[in-house]
Amino acid sequence: MFSAGAGKAKKGSKGGGAADGPKASTLSKEVKSTTVVGANILKEGVDPKIVADSEYPDWLWHLLDKRPALSELRRKNTEALPYEDLKRFVKLDNRARIKENNSLKAKN
């Protein structure tokens, strides 16, 4: 009646053909250098334009700055820490204590 391979794709075949390959960019170099391509999250919106560095807020340039780890903050005098570091210390210390308490409860 039916052969064993009828209706099945060949072994090792990925299917799809040429349409699955990488597609060449259709954007011009001018558009790529003046807009943030792919930054739009709205259906009806457009990608934002790139502006001069002076147009962006100051805090933006400090987002990737290295911040001290909990172990480093514990070694310092907490009374002498700047407000931002003290706030970070409290947050990280609370998180560490919660994780420790959860692991102790899980063992019991």
N, C-alpha and C positions, 0 to 999 in steps of 0.2 A: 504494500500500500504506500507507505511513506518511506522515503530514504532517511537515514540517520542524520544527514546534514541539511535537510530541506528546511528553509526558512531561517537558518541561522547565519550569522555573519562569519566570515572567515576567521580562523584563529589568528590572533595577533593584530587584527584590524582595529584601528581606532575609530574609524568612521568620520564623517564630517568633511573630509577632504581639505581643499585649499582654504576654505572659509575660516578654519580654526587657526591659521597661522597669524603671526603678528601683523598688525595693520600699520601702514605708514601714517604718520601724523598729517592731518589735513590742515592744521593751523599754520599760519604764516609766522615767520620769525618775528615780525613786527608785533603781532598779537601776543606771542609768547613773552616778549620783553616788556610789554606795557600792562599786562593783566595777570592776575593770580589765577591761572587756569585750574578749574576744579574746586575753587573755594566757595562757590555758590551752593547753598543748601536749600534754596527755595525753588519751587517749580517755575514760577514766573520771573524770578530774578536773573541778574546777569553777574558774571564774575567781576569782582572789584578791581579797580585800576591801581597800579603801583604808583605811589607818590614818593616824594622826597623823604629822607629819614627824619627831617625836622618836623614833618607833619604827624608822625606817630607819637603816642604818649611815652614818657620817660620810662615807666614801669615795664614796658614791653621789652626793652633791651636788657632787663635783669632777670627775665624768666628762666634762662638757662644757667644762671650763676650757680656755682656749687655751694651747697649749704651744709653746715656741720651735721655729722651723724650723732645719734643718741649717745654712743660711747664717748665721743669727743665732748659733748655737752656735759656729761656726767663728771668728767675730769675737771671742768672749770668751776669756779665759784659762781653759784646761781645768783647771788646778790649783785654780782658785778656784770652780769650778762645784759646786753641791750634788749629792749622790749621784744623785738622780733625773734631773737634767739631764745628768750625765756618762754615765749608763747610756743615756739617749736619744741622746746624741751618738755613742756607740760603735755603737749599733744602726743609726742613720741613715747614719753614715759607712761602715760595712761594706756596707750595702745599696747605697749610691752606687758604691762601688768594684766590687762584683759586677756592677752594671749596666754600668759602663764597660768592665770586662774582657769581658763577654759581647758588647757591641757591637763591640769590637775584634776578637774572634774571629770574629764573624759577617761582618765585612768581608773577612777573609782567605780 
